[in-house]
């Protein structure tokens, strides 16, 4: 019986655990979270921080003494250096530690690409001393600032002028384990995510997905679609640059994950990691779209077996889309059963629940959940994922200062209205009309209507049309869009539409819940005056 040691027992490692168990292998798992989702799927679980190399090595040696150990593996984590450390010290299959470090440390990575002539952006590194702006002689804005050693887009930010450099660098520095920040020229263009298996130096690129990146100046992936719909020539160019980057880093065994930008200058490397991708790609959308078992192949290589057959068995499209929230505290979540019932949906993952604090995402670990769909038709796969996400409603606790600050301060709008009649009405509309002190919790709520709601074509971050969002709030929250309400009624004006434009269904529902809660407390006049400052 073979024994595999897997670093991480989270969602991204569950496919590897299941595949290894299905083969009859003994599965030993380490994770710093004692309540990790996959801890019950293995033969042995050990609570060990994945940064604790000595602790991991002691576990590996104990496994070898007890029942043998054939390989060590991870997927979707930033601990390929820990994997390499164990493999090198135990004489197991794998890459050298120095290679894993080059594939983790973004400064070393960029240096390796530059030496090998692999297309990648110009960069410099700041260590927290002096003015980072002084390092930018000859650089062209915009730039991207990021920690050299973090994942999930934590601390990554686009900077368009010199005034924002210092703040962005300080934010990134706080998220760097080695207190170093990389500044690099921004690459304009579509972004792809690719996975490859490297077996005996042979690189097999298994496929590429389109990444959907949103919310500048941050880089939040709202989903990916597998496979890419790029033309064959561009897709092969991306694959060839990916292969060149893998060779430049020295990855000669195992797996590699790449982010490639298709820029006006051609394909360029964003990053390459010495592991399989996370984000539900290697474990879910790859096998769903093509039947390629990249996880199984990577496990084979990790224990010294041939990778196996990596040819596509069929051609489908798998779409993954993220569930996000505006800031606040979750009161309840609904719609999960409706989301799962959407034809084509195969998985729904929720990472939040009642009582949880949520934020508007600035990186890829601050999202609330994900939906995965599959279909033979690309458009229908995408529509299924978007429809399922739209079915899920995260209702927030009312009268929350973080939510009010997001909805009524500076921030990112869910909708970009374009009809001049709507924009003109919003510009002249009062925040509200009537006497809020007379409103009771059971009172009917009214909103001054916009003249051309149906003509707006914009969609929010979940793909919901503006008209659909308004109708949903009216239906679920009991507000009437009435140009002639009772003479003594409170009519919400621009305050309601600001909440809708900024926060979509969630923003509108939150405002109405807050109005009713404030009315119950007798503080509605004060609440409305506070958010309309």
N, C-alpha and C positions, 0 to 999 in steps of 0.2 A: 504493500500500500504506500502510495506517495503521500508526503506531507508538505503542505504549502503554508507559509506564514504570510498573512495579509495584514498590512498596516491600514487601519481604519475599519470601523464597523458601521459607518453611516450609510445613507441611501446610495451614494455613488459606488460603494464597495459591495453592495448586496448582490448584483449580478455575478461578480466573480465568486463570491461565496457559494451561491447556488450552483454555478457551473462546476466548481471544484467538487462540491458534495455529490452532484449528479454523476460524477466520474468515479465515485468511491474513494476520493482522496480524503485524508485527514486534514481538517482546516483549523489552524490556530490563528486567532485574531487578537490584535492589540489596538486599544483605543484609549485616549485620554478622557473620554466621556463614559462613565460607568453605566449610563443608561442609553448608549448608542442603539439605534434602531435594529441593527443586525446582530446584536450580541447573542441572540437565541438561535442563530442559524449556523453556528460553528460547533466544532467539537470541543474547543477550549477557548475561553475568552479571558484576556488579562487586561487589567486596568493599568496601562502604561502610557505616559505622555509620549506622543510621536516625536517630540524634540529630544527626548531622553535616550540618546544613542546607547549609553552604557546599559540602561535598563532593558532596551530592546535586544541588545547583543546577549545579555544574560538570559533573556527569555529564549532566544534562538539556540543558545548552547544547551539550555535545559531541555528544549524540544529534541535536539539531536541525541542527547544522552538517553532520553526516555523512549523515543520511538523513531528517531531519524528525522532529517529535515532535507528536503529536496530543492526548495526554492523560496524566495521572498518576493512580495508583489505589492503594488498599490495601484489605484486608479482614482483619478479625480481629487487627489490631495496634492499638497505642495511638499511632500516628504520623499521625493525620489532620492534625495541625498541620504536619508536614513536607510532606504532600501539598499543603496549602493554600499553604505558603510557595513551593513550586516553581510551582504553578499561577498564583499572583498575580504572581510575578516574571517568569514566562515568557508571561503573557497567555493561559494555557490555561483551558479550562472548569473551574470549581470554586468553592468558597466562599472568602470572605475569611479572612485569617489570624485576625482578631479573632473571627470566628464559630467557627472551628476551636478556638481557645483556650477559648472559652466552653463548647464541647462536650467539652473535655478536663479543664479545671480545675474540680473539683467545687464550689469556693467560688463562682467566677464563675457556674457553672451554676445553683446555688441562688439566687443574687442575681437572675439573669435570670428564673427561675420566679417568685420573689416579686414582682418588679416587674410581671409580666404576670398575676398572680393564678392561676397554674397550680398545682394541688394538689401540694404536696411538703412534706416535713417541715421543722419549725423547726430552725435550725442555728446554729452559731457556728464560728469559726476560731481555732486556736491556732498561734502561730509559734515555739513552743519556749521562750518567755520567760515566767517567772512560773509560777503555779499554774494549770493548765487548769481545775481545779475552780472557780476564782473566776469563770469565764465562764458558769457554769451557773445563774445566778439565774433562777428561774421555769421551768426545764426539768424535765420529768418523766422519770424512769427507767422502762424501760431506754433507753439511748442506743446509738448506733452510732458507733464511732471508725474513721476511715479516712484514709489519705493523700489529699491533694487531687488527686494526679496520678500514679496508678498504676492498673493493671488486673489482672484475674484474681483479684480479692478479696485481693490481697496486703496484709497489714497491717490488714485489716478485721476488726473484732471487736465483738461486743455486750458492753455493760457494764451490769450490773444494779444497781450501787450505787457511791457516791462513792469507796469505798476502792480500786477497781480503775481509776479514771480515769487516774491518773498513769502507771501501768505500760503501759496500753493506748496512751496518747498517745505515750509514748517509743518503743514498738515501731512505731507507724505513722509517726512522724517520721523514723525511720531508713530508711524505704522511700519517702520523698517526695523527688523531685528538687529541689523548691523549698523544702524544710524547712517545710512547713505541713501542719496536720492539721485535718480537719473533724470536728465533733461534731454529731450530729443525732439527733432523737428517732426511736426505733425504730418502724417500721411493721409492725403485725401483719397477717398475711393471706397468701393465695396469691400467688405471684409468676409473672409472665408475661414472656416475651421476645418482642419484636416487631421486624420489619424493615420499612422503608419505602423507597420510591424517590421522590425529589423531582425533578421535571422541570418547569422553568419555573415554579416556585412551587407546582405541583400536587403534593399529597402522596398517594401511593397506599400504604396499609398492606397489605402482601402476605400477612400471616398472623401468628398468635400461637402460641406453644408454652408448655406448662406446664413451669416449672423446678422441679426437685426438690432443695431446699437442705437440707443436713444438718450435723451435728456442731457445735452451738452450744457455746461462744460465737462460733465461726467460721462462715463462710458458704461452704460447699463444695457446689458443684453436682454431685450424683451422677448427673445426667443430665437430659434433657428429653424431652418427648413432644409431637410435632407432628401435628395441631393441638391446641390446648387443648380440654378438654371443658367449659369454662364455657358457661353459657347465652348465647343471642344478645344479650340486653340487656346483661349484664355485659361480654361481649366487645366490644360496640360502645362501651360506656363507656370501656373501657381504650384502644381505638383513638382515641377522641376526645381523651382526655387526652394521649395520645402525640402526636397532631397539634398540639395546643395547645403542648406542650413544644417541638416542632420549630420552630414559628413563633416562640416566645419566644426561642429561641437564635439565630434568624436563618438557619437552614439552608434555602436556597432552591434548591439544586442538589445532586445526588448521592444519597447513601444516608444512612440514619439507623437506628440500633439503639437500642431502648429496653427498660429493665427497669421493669415496672409492677407495683405491689402493689395487690391488691384488699383494701382495709382496711375496717373497720366504718364509716369515714367516706366510703367510696367509693374509686374508683381514684385512686392517687397515684403520682407519678414517683419511681423510685429513681434512675435515671441515663439519660441519652441520649448516645450517641456519634455523631459525624459519619462513619460508616462502616458497612459491613455487619458482622453479628455473626460472632463466632468460635464456638468450641465445637461445630463440625461442623454448625451450623444453616444458615447461608446457603448453604454449598457442598454440603450433603448432605441434611439432613432436609427442607428446603424443596422441592427438586425431587423427592425421593422421595415425599413425601406429597401433593403437589398438581400437580407438573409445572411450577410457576412457576419460571422461571429468573431469580431475583433478581440473581445474579452477572452474567449476561449483560446485564440491563437496566442495572445500575450501570456496567458497562463502556461501554455505549452513551452514557450521560449524561456519563461522564468524557471522552469524545472529541467531545462536542458533537452526538451523534445523538439522535433521539427514543428514549425508554426502550423502546418496543415494547409488545407485548401482555403484560399482567401478570395476565390472567384464569386461574384455576385450570382445568386440563385434566382432572383426575380427583380423586377423594377417597379417599385412603388414610391410614394412620397410620404414622409413622416414629418409632421410639424409639431414643434414644442413652443408653447407660449406661456409667459409668466403672469401671475396674478400679483398686482401691486396695490398699495394702499396709500392714501394720504396720511399724514401723521395723526396720532391719537392713541386711544386705548380701545381695544376691540370689545364691543358689547355682545355681539353675536355674529355668527356666520350662517348663511342660508344658501340654498340652491345647489348644494353638492350633488344630490341625487339627480337633479335636472341636468347638471353638467355631465355626469357619467352616462346619462341616457342619450346624449347626442350621438347620432350615428357616426361611426368613425373614431370616436374617442376610446382609447385603450387604457389610459392611466390618468389619475388625478392625485397629485401630491399637495397636501396642505401643511404649511410649516408655522401656522399660527392658530390661536384659538381665543375664546373668551377670556378677558383679563390680560391678554398680551399687549405690550406696547408695540406699536408699529410706526415706521417712518417712511417718508417718501424716499425711494432708493437712490443712493449715490454710488452704489457698487452692486455686485452680483450676489452678495450674501444677505441683502436687506429686502429681498422679495418675499411674498407671502405664500407662494405656491406655484405649481406648474401643471399644465395639461399637455398630454401627448396624444396626437391623433395619427391615423394612417389611412391612406386611400390610394387607389390607382390613379386618380386625377389630382394634379397639384392644387388647383383652385379649391377643390372640395376638401382636401386635407387641411388647407389653411383655414377655410371657413369653419370647419368642424372645431378646430382648436380655438378659434376666436369666439365662436358662438358659445362653447362650453365655458370659457373664461368669463364671458359676459353674463352667464347665468348665476355666477357666484357673487353674492352681496356680502361685503364686510361692513356691518353697521357699527359705528363708533359711539363711545360714551359721550353724551352731549356736554356742552359747557366746558370744553377743554381748551386751555390756553394754547397748546401746540397746534391744535387743529384750527383754531381761530386765526392764529398767526400765519399759518400756511394759506388759508383761504382768502384772507383779507389783507395780506402783506405782499411783498415782492415774492415771486416764485414762478413755477412752470404751469402754464395753462393746459388743461385737458383739451380744450377746444380753441381753435382759431377762427372766430367768426369773420365772415367776409362780406355779407350783404350790408350795403350802406344804410338801408332802412333800419336794420337791427342795431348797427353801430350808432346811428344817430339817435335812436330811441334810448339806448343805454346811456348815452352822453347827457341826455336831458332829463332822464327819469329820476325822480327823488328816491332816496334809499327806501323809504316807506311812506305810506299815507295813513292817517287815522291815529287813534289814541291807543298806544300799546298798553297803557295801564288798565284798560277795560277788557283786555283779552284774558280769557280763562282757559285752562287746559283743554276743555271740551269745545272751545270755540272753533268755528270753521275758519280755515286759513285761505287767503286769496293771494294771488300774484298778478301784477300788471303784465299782460301778455306782450310779447314781441310781435311785430307785424309780419315777419317772414321766417318763422321757425322752419317750416317745411323746405324752404329753399336752401338752407345751409347744408353743405355737402361734407363738412368736416367730421372727423371721427376722433374719439378719445384714444388713450393708450391701450384700451382693450378692444378697439375696433367698433365701439358703439357709436352710431350716428347721433348727432345733436338732438334731432327730433325724437328719436327713440329714447334717449336719456330723459328728456323732459316728460314724455308720456309715462315713462316708468316711475319717475318720482311722483307725478300727479296721481298715478294709480295706487302706488304702494304707500304714499305718505299723506294722501287726502288733501292735497292743495288744488285749488281751482284757479285756472287761468281765465279770469272773468273781467272784462272791461267795465262792467257795470255791477259791482257788488253792492250789498246793502250799505246804506249811507253811513252806518256806524261801524263798519267792519275795518279791521286792520288789513291793509293791502301792502304786501311786500313788493318793493320795486327793485332797484338796482342791487340791493343787498342779496336778494334771492338769485339774481342772474349772475352776480359775481361768484357766488358759491357754486353755481352750476358750471360756469365757464372754467373756473379753476379746478374744481374737484369732481365734475361729472355727476353721475347718480349718487355717488358716495357723499359728495359735497352738498348737494341739494338735500338729501335725506338728513345729513348731520345738522344743517341749519334749521330745518323744520323740527327735528327732535329737540334742538336747543331752544327754539322759540317756545315750544310747549313746556319744556322743563323750567325755563325762566318764568313763564306765566304761572306755573304751579307754585313757584317760590315767591312770586310777587316782585321779581326783579327784571321783568322784560324791558321796561324803558332803559334801565341802566345797561343791560346786555346789548341792545341794539345801538345805543349811543357809543358803547365801547368798541364794537367791531366796525362802526362806520367812521371812525376817526381818520 
